[in-house]
Amino acid sequence: MDRITSLQSFVEVARCGSFTKAAEHIGLSRLQVTRHVQDIEQWLALRLFHRTTRKVSLTLQGEEALEFAQHILSSVSELESRAHSHNHELVGSIRVATPIGLGQHLLFDAIEQFVAVHPKTQIQMVLSDGLSQLVDERVDIALRYIDQPHQQLIARRLMHIDNVLCASPAYIHQHASLEQPSDLLAHNCLVHSNSAQWRIVSATSDEKITVKGNIQANEMGVVLKAALRGLGVANLPCDLANRYLLSNELCQVLPNYYAPGHNLWAVYLSRDHQQNVVRAFIDFLALRWQDDVHKVQQATS
């Protein structure tokens, strides 16, 4: 019995709660995954799962075995990674949870460069905002815009990204002028679901404006699209907005004020058994983004 492959099948079934989904994720047939789990159960003389026609769930013994199985697989990955590192070669796979907008732009560009330099690495992106994925999706790293990570997590600050208040030239031309933050109350603001209250700062003021609009979304890419269509004023991170500011498809509004941005953190559960490739990728991102280059950029007149 290939116990490593069988352990991988067991862990994936536990994560997915389904033999069929586990088989799809690891590229095996459902029958193979079933046999692998049966092999582990026979080896340990334990029943690992409760099985019904609708649901697969861990037994108490299965929950205990899962912790050990994950530890074993992590150690195996670390051993492989360390062995290859002696040849000055990074090998291994990383699962990275990332906000959708970041994954489609800055992170995608960084991954493209990383795998070009380290062709034997594999990176899987999980596009989502939830920190729960660190456990539920077997994520190695979660990239998150947060003020301060939870004390139970380990995190490394990667960079700061400015925000910019902006709208399309057509919207600006057709609507009342914006000269001070309170003017936003008379405008259609394109709101991210988590941030209807915008903090707006100048050299002499710091205020919060609760904005309203007829379009809300829980993903910044949708807010960006609405702004480009001339539907309102948006408060966007510069990694999304800069290319459109430079092309004049968007224009900054309230240029004497700014909306504070956010720190981007790499969040992970533990340094124990962390693969060399994971550490190298975090170091790579920190170096690439260390200068906080993501400031407001716009075309010069």
Buried (B, 14 or more C-beta within 10 A) or exposed (E): EEBEBBBBBBBBBBBBEBBBBBBBBBEBEBEBBBBBBEBBBEEBEBEBBEEEEEEBEBBEBBEEBBEEBBEBBBEBBBEBBEEBBEEEEBBBBBBBBBBBBBBBBBBEEBBEEBBEEBEEBEBEBBBBBEBEBBEBBBBBBBBBBBEEBEEEBBBBBBBBBBBBBBBBEEBBEEBEEBEEBEBBEEBBBBBBEEBBEBBBBEEEEEEEBEBEBEBBBEBBBBBBBBBBEBBBBBBBBBBBBBEBBEEEBBBBBBEEBBBEBBBBBBBBBEEEBBBBBBBBBBEBBBEBBEEBEBEBBBEEE
